[in-house]
């Protein structure tokens, strides 16, 4: 049975390139790189046993390359979904150019603890 054990949050941006995947990747790294959690080992599991469910929110979720985002994770069973959210911040008219993009990531880490004492 799958048990959620940990949730992490992150935020990333693309300042000028209008790159929702890059902003999402930065959000993932923001959530991951602040922690070193030996969760699997605490339960006698391998790191590959971790079930990692990721939710990405941004203004153009259909443009996010989820396969590229999976490469951020060194191990685990990765599932990524995208949803509409985040924030696009327009530049002042005089400045022109693309808006600044803000994407957010939520990472849920679970383990199948069936039969674990």
Biopython code that builds the backbone (N, CA, C, O; Angstrom):
import numpy as np
from Bio.PDB.StructureBuilder import StructureBuilder

atoms = [
    (1, "UNK", "N", (0.838, -1.175, 0.000)),
    (1, "UNK", "CA", (0.000, 0.000, 0.000)),
    (1, "UNK", "C", (0.891, 1.249, 0.000)),
    (1, "UNK", "O", (1.833, 1.350, 0.786)),
    (2, "UNK", "N", (0.586, 2.171, -0.870)),
    (2, "UNK", "CA", (1.364, 3.406, -1.025)),
    (2, "UNK", "C", (1.063, 4.367, 0.128)),
    (2, "UNK", "O", (-0.092, 4.684, 0.410)),
    (3, "UNK", "N", (2.153, 4.828, 0.798)),
    (3, "UNK", "CA", (2.024, 5.789, 1.895)),
    (3, "UNK", "C", (2.851, 7.026, 1.572)),
    (3, "UNK", "O", (4.061, 6.938, 1.364)),
    (4, "UNK", "N", (2.192, 8.177, 1.533)),
    (4, "UNK", "CA", (2.916, 9.429, 1.316)),
    (4, "UNK", "C", (3.645, 9.778, 2.605)),
    (4, "UNK", "O", (3.049, 9.817, 3.682)),
    (5, "UNK", "N", (4.949, 10.030, 2.477)),
    (5, "UNK", "CA", (5.779, 10.291, 3.637)),
    (5, "UNK", "C", (6.391, 11.685, 3.659)),
    (5, "UNK", "O", (6.823, 12.159, 4.710)),
    (6, "UNK", "N", (6.429, 12.339, 2.508)),
    (6, "UNK", "CA", (7.136, 13.604, 2.429)),
    (6, "UNK", "C", (6.561, 14.458, 1.303)),
    (6, "UNK", "O", (6.207, 13.939, 0.244)),
    (7, "UNK", "N", (6.468, 15.760, 1.532)),
    (7, "UNK", "CA", (6.060, 16.707, 0.491)),
    (7, "UNK", "C", (7.030, 17.876, 0.524)),
    (7, "UNK", "O", (7.320, 18.430, 1.585)),
    (8, "UNK", "N", (7.528, 18.242, -0.651)),
    (8, "UNK", "CA", (8.436, 19.385, -0.785)),
    (8, "UNK", "C", (7.873, 20.357, -1.817)),
    (8, "UNK", "O", (7.143, 19.949, -2.721)),
    (9, "UNK", "N", (8.209, 21.642, -1.686)),
    (9, "UNK", "CA", (7.719, 22.685, -2.572)),
    (9, "UNK", "C", (8.885, 23.476, -3.145)),
    (9, "UNK", "O", (9.910, 23.651, -2.487)),
    (10, "UNK", "N", (8.723, 23.952, -4.374)),
    (10, "UNK", "CA", (9.753, 24.773, -4.976)),
    (10, "UNK", "C", (9.171, 25.764, -5.974)),
    (10, "UNK", "O", (8.048, 25.598, -6.451)),
    (11, "UNK", "N", (9.949, 26.794, -6.283)),
    (11, "UNK", "CA", (9.556, 27.808, -7.249)),
    (11, "UNK", "C", (10.724, 28.074, -8.176)),
    (11, "UNK", "O", (11.875, 28.121, -7.742)),
    (12, "UNK", "N", (10.422, 28.251, -9.473)),
    (12, "UNK", "CA", (11.456, 28.556, -10.447)),
    (12, "UNK", "C", (10.952, 29.586, -11.440)),
    (12, "UNK", "O", (9.747, 29.792, -11.580)),
    (13, "UNK", "N", (11.877, 30.226, -12.123)),
    (13, "UNK", "CA", (11.478, 31.274, -13.070)),
    (13, "UNK", "C", (12.278, 31.180, -14.361)),
    (13, "UNK", "O", (13.370, 30.613, -14.408)),
    (14, "UNK", "N", (11.702, 31.748, -15.390)),
    (14, "UNK", "CA", (12.386, 31.981, -16.664)),
    (14, "UNK", "C", (12.232, 33.475, -16.895)),
    (14, "UNK", "O", (11.136, 33.958, -17.178)),
    (15, "UNK", "N", (13.323, 34.195, -16.775)),
    (15, "UNK", "CA", (13.244, 35.659, -16.768)),
    (15, "UNK", "C", (12.922, 36.265, -18.119)),
    (15, "UNK", "O", (12.168, 37.236, -18.193)),
    (16, "UNK", "N", (13.481, 35.710, -19.198)),
    (16, "UNK", "CA", (13.292, 36.350, -20.504)),
    (16, "UNK", "C", (13.005, 35.383, -21.649)),
    (16, "UNK", "O", (12.544, 35.813, -22.706)),
    (17, "UNK", "N", (13.262, 34.098, -21.467)),
    (17, "UNK", "CA", (13.213, 33.162, -22.588)),
    (17, "UNK", "C", (11.849, 32.541, -22.844)),
    (17, "UNK", "O", (11.699, 31.804, -23.819)),
    (18, "UNK", "N", (10.860, 32.803, -22.020)),
    (18, "UNK", "CA", (9.523, 32.228, -22.174)),
    (18, "UNK", "C", (9.602, 30.699, -22.211)),
    (18, "UNK", "O", (8.958, 30.049, -23.034)),
    (19, "UNK", "N", (10.415, 30.135, -21.289)),
    (19, "UNK", "CA", (10.687, 28.701, -21.267)),
    (19, "UNK", "C", (10.050, 28.083, -20.016)),
    (19, "UNK", "O", (10.612, 28.138, -18.922)),
    (20, "UNK", "N", (8.876, 27.499, -20.205)),
    (20, "UNK", "CA", (8.138, 26.932, -19.080)),
    (20, "UNK", "C", (8.811, 25.672, -18.544)),
    (20, "UNK", "O", (8.715, 25.382, -17.351)),
    (21, "UNK", "N", (9.486, 24.926, -19.405)),
    (21, "UNK", "CA", (10.207, 23.740, -18.936)),
    (21, "UNK", "C", (11.381, 24.149, -18.056)),
    (21, "UNK", "O", (11.600, 23.552, -17.002)),
    (22, "UNK", "N", (12.139, 25.161, -18.476)),
    (22, "UNK", "CA", (13.282, 25.624, -17.673)),
    (22, "UNK", "C", (12.817, 26.148, -16.315)),
    (22, "UNK", "O", (13.442, 25.865, -15.293)),
    (23, "UNK", "N", (11.737, 26.901, -16.302)),
    (23, "UNK", "CA", (11.200, 27.415, -15.035)),
    (23, "UNK", "C", (10.757, 26.258, -14.140)),
    (23, "UNK", "O", (10.976, 26.290, -12.929)),
    (24, "UNK", "N", (10.140, 25.247, -14.730)),
    (24, "UNK", "CA", (9.683, 24.079, -13.968)),
    (24, "UNK", "C", (10.866, 23.283, -13.424)),
    (24, "UNK", "O", (10.822, 22.788, -12.298)),
    (25, "UNK", "N", (11.919, 23.162, -14.225)),
    (25, "UNK", "CA", (13.120, 22.455, -13.780)),
    (25, "UNK", "C", (13.756, 23.178, -12.597)),
    (25, "UNK", "O", (14.192, 22.540, -11.639)),
    (26, "UNK", "N", (13.808, 24.495, -12.661)),
    (26, "UNK", "CA", (14.344, 25.268, -11.531)),
    (26, "UNK", "C", (13.484, 25.082, -10.290)),
    (26, "UNK", "O", (14.011, 25.018, -9.180)),
    (27, "UNK", "N", (12.166, 24.994, -10.460)),
    (27, "UNK", "CA", (11.270, 24.770, -9.319)),
    (27, "UNK", "C", (11.542, 23.410, -8.681)),
    (27, "UNK", "O", (11.559, 23.288, -7.456)),
    (28, "UNK", "N", (11.755, 22.382, -9.516)),
    (28, "UNK", "CA", (12.081, 21.054, -8.985)),
    (28, "UNK", "C", (13.381, 21.079, -8.199)),
    (28, "UNK", "O", (13.462, 20.548, -7.091)),
    (29, "UNK", "N", (14.391, 21.697, -8.779)),
    (29, "UNK", "CA", (15.687, 21.768, -8.109)),
    (29, "UNK", "C", (15.602, 22.575, -6.821)),
    (29, "UNK", "O", (16.274, 22.254, -5.840)),
    (30, "UNK", "N", (14.785, 23.614, -6.820)),
    (30, "UNK", "CA", (14.591, 24.401, -5.610)),
    (30, "UNK", "C", (14.029, 23.517, -4.498)),
    (30, "UNK", "O", (14.450, 23.619, -3.346)),
    (31, "UNK", "N", (13.092, 22.662, -4.839)),
    (31, "UNK", "CA", (12.501, 21.765, -3.842)),
    (31, "UNK", "C", (13.475, 20.678, -3.403)),
    (31, "UNK", "O", (13.511, 20.319, -2.226)),
    (32, "UNK", "N", (14.251, 20.160, -4.323)),
    (32, "UNK", "CA", (15.125, 19.024, -4.023)),
    (32, "UNK", "C", (16.451, 19.390, -3.383)),
    (32, "UNK", "O", (16.896, 18.713, -2.457)),
    (33, "UNK", "N", (17.075, 20.427, -3.852)),
    (33, "UNK", "CA", (18.458, 20.720, -3.487)),
    (33, "UNK", "C", (18.608, 21.307, -2.093)),
    (33, "UNK", "O", (19.734, 21.510, -1.639)),
    (34, "UNK", "N", (17.528, 21.582, -1.412)),
    (34, "UNK", "CA", (17.602, 22.108, -0.047)),
    (34, "UNK", "C", (17.545, 20.999, 0.997)),
    (34, "UNK", "O", (17.586, 21.262, 2.199)),
    (35, "UNK", "N", (17.449, 19.761, 0.528)),
    (35, "UNK", "CA", (17.230, 18.659, 1.458)),
    (35, "UNK", "C", (18.148, 17.489, 1.141)),
    (35, "UNK", "O", (18.568, 17.293, 0.001)),
    (36, "UNK", "N", (18.439, 16.739, 2.150)),
    (36, "UNK", "CA", (19.094, 15.447, 1.979)),
    (36, "UNK", "C", (18.378, 14.496, 2.922)),
    (36, "UNK", "O", (18.689, 14.417, 4.110)),
    (37, "UNK", "N", (17.421, 13.782, 2.372)),
    (37, "UNK", "CA", (16.561, 12.943, 3.197)),
    (37, "UNK", "C", (16.782, 11.489, 2.821)),
    (37, "UNK", "O", (16.605, 11.105, 1.665)),
    (38, "UNK", "N", (17.160, 10.699, 3.779)),
    (38, "UNK", "CA", (17.410, 9.276, 3.563)),
    (38, "UNK", "C", (16.147, 8.477, 3.872)),
    (38, "UNK", "O", (16.161, 7.550, 4.683)),
    (39, "UNK", "N", (15.072, 8.852, 3.217)),
    (39, "UNK", "CA", (13.761, 8.296, 3.521)),
    (39, "UNK", "C", (13.684, 6.795, 3.259)),
    (39, "UNK", "O", (13.221, 6.044, 4.117)),
    (40, "UNK", "N", (14.125, 6.352, 2.101)),
    (40, "UNK", "CA", (14.005, 4.930, 1.756)),
    (40, "UNK", "C", (14.752, 4.056, 2.764)),
    (40, "UNK", "O", (14.246, 3.028, 3.216)),
    (41, "UNK", "N", (15.950, 4.485, 3.097)),
    (41, "UNK", "CA", (16.774, 3.690, 4.010)),
    (41, "UNK", "C", (16.138, 3.557, 5.395)),
    (41, "UNK", "O", (16.319, 2.542, 6.068)),
    (42, "UNK", "N", (15.402, 4.570, 5.814)),
    (42, "UNK", "CA", (14.738, 4.500, 7.116)),
    (42, "UNK", "C", (13.755, 3.343, 7.206)),
    (42, "UNK", "O", (13.488, 2.819, 8.287)),
    (43, "UNK", "N", (13.213, 2.951, 6.040)),
    (43, "UNK", "CA", (12.221, 1.886, 6.000)),
    (43, "UNK", "C", (12.783, 0.599, 5.388)),
    (43, "UNK", "O", (12.027, -0.307, 5.038)),
    (44, "UNK", "N", (14.118, 0.523, 5.261)),
    (44, "UNK", "CA", (14.740, -0.668, 4.717)),
    (44, "UNK", "C", (14.475, -0.880, 3.237)),
    (44, "UNK", "O", (14.475, -2.015, 2.760)),
    (45, "UNK", "N", (14.250, 0.197, 2.516)),
    (45, "UNK", "CA", (13.946, 0.120, 1.084)),
    (45, "UNK", "C", (15.115, 0.674, 0.273)),
    (45, "UNK", "O", (15.975, 1.380, 0.800)),
    (46, "UNK", "N", (15.129, 0.343, -1.018)),
    (46, "UNK", "CA", (16.098, 0.926, -1.942)),
    (46, "UNK", "C", (15.571, 2.284, -2.414)),
    (46, "UNK", "O", (14.364, 2.526, -2.398)),
    (47, "UNK", "N", (16.474, 3.160, -2.831)),
    (47, "UNK", "CA", (16.064, 4.470, -3.332)),
    (47, "UNK", "C", (15.166, 4.335, -4.559)),
    (47, "UNK", "O", (14.292, 5.173, -4.781)),
    (48, "UNK", "N", (15.376, 3.290, -5.352)),
    (48, "UNK", "CA", (14.535, 3.062, -6.534)),
    (48, "UNK", "C", (13.090, 2.747, -6.156)),
    (48, "UNK", "O", (12.194, 2.868, -6.991)),
    (49, "UNK", "N", (12.855, 2.343, -4.907)),
    (49, "UNK", "CA", (11.502, 2.022, -4.454)),
    (49, "UNK", "C", (10.658, 3.265, -4.182)),
    (49, "UNK", "O", (9.439, 3.173, -4.036)),
    (50, "UNK", "N", (11.304, 4.420, -4.116)),
    (50, "UNK", "CA", (10.560, 5.646, -3.830)),
    (50, "UNK", "C", (9.621, 5.967, -4.994)),
    (50, "UNK", "O", (10.025, 5.950, -6.156)),
    (51, "UNK", "N", (8.386, 6.254, -4.668)),
    (51, "UNK", "CA", (7.382, 6.670, -5.649)),
    (51, "UNK", "C", (7.328, 8.188, -5.552)),
    (51, "UNK", "O", (6.944, 8.738, -4.520)),
    (52, "UNK", "N", (7.713, 8.857, -6.627)),
    (52, "UNK", "CA", (7.821, 10.314, -6.608)),
    (52, "UNK", "C", (6.780, 10.895, -7.554)),
    (52, "UNK", "O", (6.899, 10.788, -8.774)),
    (53, "UNK", "N", (5.760, 11.513, -6.970)),
    (53, "UNK", "CA", (4.695, 12.158, -7.738)),
    (53, "UNK", "C", (4.937, 13.655, -7.736)),
    (53, "UNK", "O", (5.009, 14.281, -6.679)),
    (54, "UNK", "N", (5.061, 14.223, -8.924)),
    (54, "UNK", "CA", (5.384, 15.635, -9.090)),
    (54, "UNK", "C", (4.192, 16.346, -9.733)),
    (54, "UNK", "O", (3.593, 15.848, -10.686)),
    (55, "UNK", "N", (3.867, 17.504, -9.197)),
    (55, "UNK", "CA", (2.878, 18.374, -9.819)),
    (55, "UNK", "C", (3.573, 19.686, -10.156)),
    (55, "UNK", "O", (4.200, 20.308, -9.298)),
    (56, "UNK", "N", (3.457, 20.098, -11.408)),
    (56, "UNK", "CA", (4.012, 21.361, -11.881)),
    (56, "UNK", "C", (2.852, 22.262, -12.245)),
    (56, "UNK", "O", (1.921, 21.833, -12.926)),
    (57, "UNK", "N", (2.898, 23.514, -11.796)),
    (57, "UNK", "CA", (1.876, 24.482, -12.206)),
    (57, "UNK", "C", (2.559, 25.666, -12.878)),
    (57, "UNK", "O", (3.546, 26.204, -12.376)),
    (58, "UNK", "N", (2.013, 26.056, -14.020)),
    (58, "UNK", "CA", (2.496, 27.217, -14.761)),
    (58, "UNK", "C", (1.382, 27.655, -15.710)),
    (58, "UNK", "O", (0.362, 26.977, -15.836)),
    (59, "UNK", "N", (1.582, 28.780, -16.367)),
    (59, "UNK", "CA", (0.553, 29.327, -17.236)),
    (59, "UNK", "C", (0.403, 28.569, -18.559)),
    (59, "UNK", "O", (-0.625, 28.713, -19.222)),
    (60, "UNK", "N", (1.377, 27.779, -18.958)),
    (60, "UNK", "CA", (1.296, 26.991, -20.195)),
    (60, "UNK", "C", (1.724, 25.552, -19.911)),
    (60, "UNK", "O", (2.771, 25.112, -20.385)),
    (61, "UNK", "N", (0.916, 24.814, -19.138)),
    (61, "UNK", "CA", (1.326, 23.474, -18.721)),
    (61, "UNK", "C", (1.527, 22.500, -19.882)),
    (61, "UNK", "O", (2.306, 21.555, -19.759)),
    (62, "UNK", "N", (0.851, 22.711, -20.986)),
    (62, "UNK", "CA", (0.988, 21.801, -22.119)),
    (62, "UNK", "C", (2.325, 21.952, -22.845)),
    (62, "UNK", "O", (2.660, 21.116, -23.685)),
    (63, "UNK", "N", (3.091, 22.992, -22.543)),
    (63, "UNK", "CA", (4.394, 23.196, -23.186)),
    (63, "UNK", "C", (5.550, 22.615, -22.372)),
    (63, "UNK", "O", (6.689, 22.626, -22.838)),
    (64, "UNK", "N", (5.286, 22.113, -21.178)),
    (64, "UNK", "CA", (6.341, 21.597, -20.305)),
    (64, "UNK", "C", (6.759, 20.203, -20.770)),
    (64, "UNK", "O", (5.915, 19.325, -20.950)),
    (65, "UNK", "N", (8.052, 20.005, -20.962)),
    (65, "UNK", "CA", (8.622, 18.724, -21.371)),
    (65, "UNK", "C", (8.842, 17.873, -20.114)),
    (65, "UNK", "O", (9.873, 17.981, -19.451)),
    (66, "UNK", "N", (7.863, 17.035, -19.804)),
    (66, "UNK", "CA", (7.929, 16.249, -18.565)),
    (66, "UNK", "C", (9.028, 15.188, -18.624)),
    (66, "UNK", "O", (9.577, 14.813, -17.588)),
    (67, "UNK", "N", (9.354, 14.702, -19.820)),
    (67, "UNK", "CA", (10.450, 13.732, -19.934)),
    (67, "UNK", "C", (11.775, 14.382, -19.536)),
    (67, "UNK", "O", (12.596, 13.757, -18.865)),
    (68, "UNK", "N", (11.980, 15.615, -19.940)),
    (68, "UNK", "CA", (13.194, 16.337, -19.543)),
    (68, "UNK", "C", (13.232, 16.523, -18.029)),
    (68, "UNK", "O", (14.290, 16.404, -17.411)),
    (69, "UNK", "N", (12.081, 16.814, -17.436)),
    (69, "UNK", "CA", (12.034, 17.020, -15.988)),
    (69, "UNK", "C", (12.363, 15.741, -15.219)),
    (69, "UNK", "O", (12.955, 15.801, -14.141)),
    (70, "UNK", "N", (11.988, 14.598, -15.759)),
    (70, "UNK", "CA", (12.284, 13.324, -15.091)),
    (70, "UNK", "C", (13.786, 13.130, -14.912)),
    (70, "UNK", "O", (14.221, 12.478, -13.962)),
    (71, "UNK", "N", (14.579, 13.695, -15.824)),
    (71, "UNK", "CA", (16.035, 13.517, -15.742)),
    (71, "UNK", "C", (16.653, 14.251, -14.548)),
    (71, "UNK", "O", (17.819, 14.022, -14.226)),
    (72, "UNK", "N", (15.894, 15.124, -13.892)),
    (72, "UNK", "CA", (16.379, 15.821, -12.696)),
    (72, "UNK", "C", (16.564, 14.830, -11.542)),
    (72, "UNK", "O", (17.424, 15.025, -10.684)),
    (73, "UNK", "N", (15.762, 13.781, -11.527)),
    (73, "UNK", "CA", (15.766, 12.834, -10.415)),
    (73, "UNK", "C", (16.777, 11.724, -10.649)),
    (73, "UNK", "O", (16.750, 11.088, -11.703)),
    (74, "UNK", "N", (17.671, 11.473, -9.692)),
    (74, "UNK", "CA", (18.677, 10.425, -9.876)),
    (74, "UNK", "C", (18.129, 9.016, -9.669)),
    (74, "UNK", "O", (18.761, 8.048, -10.091)),
    (75, "UNK", "N", (16.983, 8.881, -9.037)),
    (75, "UNK", "CA", (16.396, 7.570, -8.774)),
    (75, "UNK", "C", (14.926, 7.740, -8.424)),
    (75, "UNK", "O", (14.430, 8.856, -8.271)),
    (76, "UNK", "N", (14.245, 6.616, -8.301)),
    (76, "UNK", "CA", (12.829, 6.631, -7.943)),
    (76, "UNK", "C", (11.935, 6.389, -9.145)),
    (76, "UNK", "O", (12.379, 6.413, -10.292)),
    (77, "UNK", "N", (10.672, 6.156, -8.854)),
    (77, "UNK", "CA", (9.634, 5.950, -9.864)),
    (77, "UNK", "C", (8.921, 7.292, -10.031)),
    (77, "UNK", "O", (8.121, 7.687, -9.184)),
    (78, "UNK", "N", (9.215, 7.984, -11.120)),
    (78, "UNK", "CA", (8.805, 9.376, -11.294)),
    (78, "UNK", "C", (7.519, 9.478, -12.106)),
    (78, "UNK", "O", (7.416, 8.912, -13.194)),
    (79, "UNK", "N", (6.542, 10.203, -11.570)),
    (79, "UNK", "CA", (5.291, 10.512, -12.265)),
    (79, "UNK", "C", (5.116, 12.027, -12.220)),
    (79, "UNK", "O", (5.123, 12.623, -11.142)),
    (80, "UNK", "N", (4.960, 12.650, -13.385)),
    (80, "UNK", "CA", (4.842, 14.110, -13.437)),
    (80, "UNK", "C", (3.541, 14.499, -14.118)),
    (80, "UNK", "O", (3.224, 14.014, -15.204)),
    (81, "UNK", "N", (2.790, 15.384, -13.463)),
    (81, "UNK", "CA", (1.594, 15.970, -14.070)),
    (81, "UNK", "C", (1.754, 17.483, -14.069)),
    (81, "UNK", "O", (2.423, 18.056, -13.209)),
    (82, "UNK", "N", (1.127, 18.112, -15.048)),
    (82, "UNK", "CA", (1.177, 19.573, -15.134)),
    (82, "UNK", "C", (-0.237, 20.129, -15.053)),
    (82, "UNK", "O", (-1.199, 19.504, -15.500)),
    (83, "UNK", "N", (-0.337, 21.322, -14.470)),
    (83, "UNK", "CA", (-1.628, 21.977, -14.282)),
    (83, "UNK", "C", (-1.475, 23.472, -14.556)),
    (83, "UNK", "O", (-0.375, 24.022, -14.493)),
    (84, "UNK", "N", (-2.575, 24.102, -14.854)),
    (84, "UNK", "CA", (-2.563, 25.550, -15.058)),
    (84, "UNK", "C", (-2.425, 26.242, -13.699)),
    (84, "UNK", "O", (-3.118, 25.895, -12.742)),
    (85, "UNK", "N", (-1.528, 27.217, -13.628)),
    (85, "UNK", "CA", (-1.293, 27.957, -12.392)),
    (85, "UNK", "C", (-0.067, 28.821, -12.580)),
    (85, "UNK", "O", (0.186, 29.318, -13.677)),
    (86, "UNK", "N", (0.684, 28.999, -11.532)),
    (86, "UNK", "CA", (1.883, 29.825, -11.630)),
    (86, "UNK", "C", (1.528, 31.265, -11.968)),
    (86, "UNK", "O", (0.419, 31.730, -11.704)),
    (87, "UNK", "N", (2.497, 31.961, -12.558)),
    (87, "UNK", "CA", (2.291, 33.378, -12.828)),
    (87, "UNK", "C", (3.195, 33.818, -13.964)),
    (87, "UNK", "O", (4.386, 33.507, -13.974)),
    (88, "UNK", "N", (2.635, 34.537, -14.916)),
    (88, "UNK", "CA", (3.413, 35.225, -15.943)),
    (88, "UNK", "C", (3.344, 36.713, -15.620)),
    (88, "UNK", "O", (2.259, 37.279, -15.490)),
    (89, "UNK", "N", (4.502, 37.335, -15.491)),
    (89, "UNK", "CA", (4.566, 38.747, -15.110)),
    (89, "UNK", "C", (4.977, 39.548, -16.336)),
    (89, "UNK", "O", (6.121, 39.451, -16.779)),
    (90, "UNK", "N", (4.054, 40.345, -16.895)),
    (90, "UNK", "CA", (4.400, 41.107, -18.106)),
    (90, "UNK", "C", (5.463, 42.158, -17.823)),
    (90, "UNK", "O", (5.552, 42.695, -16.719)),
    (91, "UNK", "N", (6.251, 42.434, -18.826)),
    (91, "UNK", "CA", (7.240, 43.507, -18.734)),
    (91, "UNK", "C", (6.533, 44.826, -19.009)),
    (91, "UNK", "O", (5.501, 44.846, -19.679)),
    (92, "UNK", "N", (7.071, 45.915, -18.504)),
    (92, "UNK", "CA", (6.490, 47.224, -18.838)),
    (92, "UNK", "C", (6.515, 47.418, -20.355)),
    (92, "UNK", "O", (7.443, 46.966, -21.026)),
    (93, "UNK", "N", (5.518, 48.076, -20.882)),
    (93, "UNK", "CA", (5.418, 48.259, -22.331)),
    (93, "UNK", "C", (6.697, 48.837, -22.928)),
    (93, "UNK", "O", (7.105, 48.430, -24.016)),
    (94, "UNK", "N", (7.316, 49.752, -22.252)),
    (94, "UNK", "CA", (8.537, 50.373, -22.773)),
    (94, "UNK", "C", (9.681, 49.364, -22.873)),
    (94, "UNK", "O", (10.552, 49.496, -23.732)),
    (95, "UNK", "N", (9.679, 48.364, -22.004)),
    (95, "UNK", "CA", (10.760, 47.370, -22.001)),
    (95, "UNK", "C", (10.559, 46.323, -23.089)),
    (95, "UNK", "O", (11.529, 45.783, -23.623)),
    (96, "UNK", "N", (9.296, 46.034, -23.419)),
    (96, "UNK", "CA", (9.010, 45.016, -24.426)),
    (96, "UNK", "C", (9.504, 43.648, -24.005)),
    (96, "UNK", "O", (9.965, 43.478, -22.876)),
    (97, "UNK", "N", (9.418, 42.676, -24.886)),
    (97, "UNK", "CA", (9.943, 41.351, -24.611)),
    (97, "UNK", "C", (8.957, 40.428, -23.924)),
    (97, "UNK", "O", (7.808, 40.783, -23.663)),
    (98, "UNK", "N", (9.443, 39.238, -23.643)),
    (98, "UNK", "CA", (8.623, 38.197, -23.028)),
    (98, "UNK", "C", (8.376, 38.481, -21.555)),
    (98, "UNK", "O", (9.157, 39.176, -20.904)),
    (99, "UNK", "N", (7.279, 37.935, -21.035)),
    (99, "UNK", "CA", (7.035, 38.072, -19.592)),
    (99, "UNK", "C", (8.002, 37.200, -18.795)),
    (99, "UNK", "O", (8.604, 36.272, -19.334)),
    (100, "UNK", "N", (8.140, 37.505, -17.523)),
    (100, "UNK", "CA", (8.860, 36.629, -16.600)),
    (100, "UNK", "C", (7.887, 35.536, -16.182)),
    (100, "UNK", "O", (6.742, 35.812, -15.823)),
    (101, "UNK", "N", (8.351, 34.307, -16.232)),
    (101, "UNK", "CA", (7.520, 33.148, -15.912)),
    (101, "UNK", "C", (7.876, 32.642, -14.525)),
    (101, "UNK", "O", (9.050, 32.529, -14.173)),
    (102, "UNK", "N", (6.853, 32.339, -13.745)),
    (102, "UNK", "CA", (7.054, 31.674, -12.460)),
    (102, "UNK", "C", (6.303, 30.346, -12.496)),
    (102, "UNK", "O", (5.103, 30.305, -12.768)),
    (103, "UNK", "N", (7.022, 29.270, -12.219)),
    (103, "UNK", "CA", (6.427, 27.940, -12.125)),
    (103, "UNK", "C", (6.631, 27.426, -10.706)),
    (103, "UNK", "O", (7.586, 27.797, -10.025)),
    (104, "UNK", "N", (5.724, 26.575, -10.281)),
    (104, "UNK", "CA", (5.811, 25.991, -8.946)),
    (104, "UNK", "C", (5.795, 24.472, -9.062)),
    (104, "UNK", "O", (5.162, 23.909, -9.955)),
    (105, "UNK", "N", (6.497, 23.823, -8.148)),
    (105, "UNK", "CA", (6.564, 22.361, -8.116)),
    (105, "UNK", "C", (6.189, 21.856, -6.737)),
    (105, "UNK", "O", (6.560, 22.436, -5.716)),
    (106, "UNK", "N", (5.448, 20.768, -6.731)),
    (106, "UNK", "CA", (5.157, 20.030, -5.500)),
    (106, "UNK", "C", (5.651, 18.611, -5.737)),
    (106, "UNK", "O", (5.318, 17.986, -6.743)),
    (107, "UNK", "N", (6.437, 18.117, -4.811)),
    (107, "UNK", "CA", (6.985, 16.767, -4.911)),
    (107, "UNK", "C", (6.473, 15.964, -3.716)),
    (107, "UNK", "O", (6.712, 16.317, -2.561)),
    (108, "UNK", "N", (5.767, 14.882, -4.019)),
    (108, "UNK", "CA", (5.293, 13.967, -2.979)),
    (108, "UNK", "C", (6.118, 12.688, -3.085)),
    (108, "UNK", "O", (6.216, 12.094, -4.159)),
    (109, "UNK", "N", (6.708, 12.271, -1.978)),
    (109, "UNK", "CA", (7.491, 11.037, -1.961)),
    (109, "UNK", "C", (6.740, 10.018, -1.120)),
    (109, "UNK", "O", (6.360, 10.277, 0.022)),
    (110, "UNK", "N", (6.537, 8.851, -1.724)),
    (110, "UNK", "CA", (5.814, 7.779, -1.074)),
    (110, "UNK", "C", (6.610, 6.484, -1.164)),
    (110, "UNK", "O", (7.524, 6.347, -1.977)),
    (111, "UNK", "N", (6.242, 5.553, -0.320)),
    (111, "UNK", "CA", (6.794, 4.191, -0.377)),
    (111, "UNK", "C", (5.649, 3.209, -0.231)),
    (111, "UNK", "O", (4.637, 3.501, 0.406)),
    (112, "UNK", "N", (5.822, 2.040, -0.830)),
    (112, "UNK", "CA", (4.894, 0.946, -0.615)),
    (112, "UNK", "C", (5.356, 0.256, 0.660)),
    (112, "UNK", "O", (6.378, -0.431, 0.666)),
    (113, "UNK", "N", (4.602, 0.441, 1.737)),
    (113, "UNK", "CA", (5.021, -0.085, 3.046)),
    (113, "UNK", "C", (4.297, -1.367, 3.420)),
    (113, "UNK", "O", (4.318, -1.766, 4.584)),
    (114, "UNK", "N", (3.656, -2.019, 2.455)),
    (114, "UNK", "CA", (2.993, -3.279, 2.716)),
    (114, "UNK", "C", (4.009, -4.287, 3.249)),
    (114, "UNK", "O", (5.040, -4.532, 2.624)),
    (115, "UNK", "N", (3.717, -4.850, 4.372)),
    (115, "UNK", "CA", (4.591, -5.827, 4.965)),
    (115, "UNK", "C", (5.772, -5.258, 5.720)),
    (115, "UNK", "O", (6.616, -6.011, 6.207)),
    (116, "UNK", "N", (5.848, -3.911, 5.830)),
    (116, "UNK", "CA", (6.935, -3.283, 6.579)),
    (116, "UNK", "C", (6.494, -3.080, 8.019)),
    (116, "UNK", "O", (5.403, -2.570, 8.274)),
    (117, "UNK", "N", (7.331, -3.475, 8.947)),
    (117, "UNK", "CA", (6.987, -3.344, 10.369)),
    (117, "UNK", "C", (7.168, -1.940, 10.839)),
    (117, "UNK", "O", (6.925, -1.645, 12.009)),
]
sb = StructureBuilder()
sb.init_structure("model")
sb.init_model(0)
sb.init_chain("A")
sb.init_seg("    ")
for serial, (resi, resn, name, xyz) in enumerate(atoms, 1):
    if name == "N":
        sb.init_residue(resn, " ", resi, " ")
    sb.init_atom(name, np.array(xyz, "f"), 0.0, 1.0, " ", f" {name:<3s}", serial, name[0])
structure = sb.get_structure()
